[in-house]
Amino acid sequence: MMDTPDIVVIGGGNAALCAAIEAAEAGARVLILEAAPKPYRGGNSRHTRNFRCMHDGPLSVLVDAYEEEEYVADLMKVTGGHTDEGLARLAIRSSQECLPWMEAHGVRFQPSLSGTLSLARTNAFFMGGGKSLVNAYYRTIGRLGVEVRYDAHVTHLELEGDRITRVDFDHEGGSHSLSPRAVVVASGGFQADRNWLARAWGPAAKNFLIRGTPYNRGVVLADLLAQEVASVGDPTQCHAVAIDGRAPLYDGGIVTRLDCVPFSIVVNKDGERFYDEGEDVWPKRYAIWGRLVAAQPDQVGHVIIDAKSINLFMPSVFPPLKADSIEDLAEMMGLSAGKVAATVADFNAACGDTSSFSPMELDGVSTTGLTPPKTNWARPIIEPPFYGYSLRTGVTFTYLGLKVDERAQCATAGGPIRNLWAAGETMAGSILGQGYLAGFGMTIGTVFGRIAGKEAAAYANAA
């Protein structure tokens, strides 16, 4: 076992692995401390599907072009401008060179999927999903001599002045300490600590589900914040999506996400609609629905779809409820049959000409005189059988994190910490002040993981 590493990387997901690869290729001795056991290594990265990538022309499986200004505009729209534009542009510009780098290190891509995830121009999909990406990188670091300790729980980083002098962790029943030359923190957010979520959100958070790993509990983040390492982000902001209400508390992953909202209406427990289901194409707006559902009574929503729309989206791992009438469906969902029937009737009456309906783009097929409106894909719900899903808030990762600069370096009020860098979800709040853009978390993790690894290696090699 490596007892004198040059660099300790904390975490075992995409950002950590990218940092470890870059550092090892620069000649540094790298040790990864991964809190999860080996079968569950990889953090949230094992649940991912794609990487959002800028490109000036066709690139690998990506078609046409997706240039910087369009990418930035997409990000600004979902974040409402709450982003560090300099860091955002750095991530976006760097993504173009990352894709061939990923391929060179074992990642394989496939053409994008059909349906609502029509992202052939913007997002490169991993062959075999995130688990295959994670496994490819672990094979790569194995060849590079990087050592990994699983079930290794980092408990404390000792900050003395402007340096981290000690890393404390628990492993195989004992407590251990190391004094590496440099440290990269890539251990995610705090979303798996539901008590911390409740402190930030209030009691409503007890009804949230955690889409990803149960091992991202924010222990290292809390330890560094307690030592006044600079932070960024709001603890109530996160990547939260609407997922199937039958999903498990942890690790439900991508298969529990529901992509049906644009072709449905969504009601709360009182049988009332509460937001425009057709606001924008799903990859740009799906992440708002977790917060919308969180604001409803009991943090629950209900999707209602008819037969003509049931095959327009990727299904959840769980089959929908099915009934021959709206009233029967409402009763199956535990809702007032009369109230839901009235809501559906009002919606149907507000729908107009649907001849230009187009599920793959903003089609302008909208309601008239209805509050809230449905501004695209508004077709009457009239064809039986009718289908329904329950919605719960599924938290992917939190945005409170470590503030970094363009070198991925952390700091205190007194200045940079000379040997501490951060990458991935633990610093994503530097760019994602709110909202989310499909595939962008992988972009942030890859870009800043690579930067952190290079910078840490340069420091360690010079020390």
Number of C-alpha atoms within 10 A of each C-alpha: 8 13 11 14 21 24 29 26 30 26 31 30 28 31 36 33 29 28 34 37 26 21 30 22 17 16 14 24 23 29 25 24 25 27 27 21 13 13 7 19 23 28 27 26 25 23 22 23 23 26 24 25 29 29 24 12 13 12 17 14 15 23 18 13 16 20 17 17 12 12 20 17 12 15 26 20 15 20 17 13 17 18 19 14 15 12 19 21 17 14 23 24 19 19 23 21 13 19 24 13 13 17 14 11 18 17 21 20 22 16 17 21 12 13 14 19 17 16 20 17 21 23 24 25 24 20 17 13 20 24 22 20 28 24 16 19 23 25 13 18 23 13 10 17 15 22 19 22 19 20 20 24 22 23 17 17 22 16 17 11 12 15 18 19 17 18 19 17 19 16 16 11 8 8 13 15 15 16 19 22 24 28 30 28 27 31 31 34 30 27 28 26 16 17 16 16 21 16 12 14 15 12 12 15 19 13 16 24 28 24 29 25 25 19 26 25 20 21 18 23 25 18 16 20 14 10 13 14 22 19 20 19 23 15 19 16 19 27 21 28 29 28 30 27 22 15 22 13 16 16 21 21 21 18 16 21 23 23 22 26 20 27 26 25 28 25 24 22 19 13 22 17 22 18 17 17 26 24 18 17 18 22 16 17 20 26 24 19 22 25 22 19 28 24 16 16 12 13 21 22 31 26 22 25 27 24 14 16 18 18 11 16 18 17 16 18 15 14 11 18 15 20 18 13 17 27 19 17 24 24 14 15 17 12 19 18 19 13 15 24 18 16 16 21 15 14 24 16 13 19 21 14 11 16 9 10 17 13 17 15 14 15 18 17 21 20 23 15 11 13 13 13 21 25 19 25 27 28 25 22 22 16 13 15 16 25 23 25 25 22 27 29 27 32 25 25 26 29 28 26 29 29 23 25 15 13 16 27 23 23 23 17 9 11 12 18 19 18 23 25 31 34 32 29 31 28 32 31 29 25 26 32 22 23 25 25 22 23 19 21 24 24 26 30 28 28 25 32 31 24 24 32 34 24 24 33 29 16 17 21 17 8 9
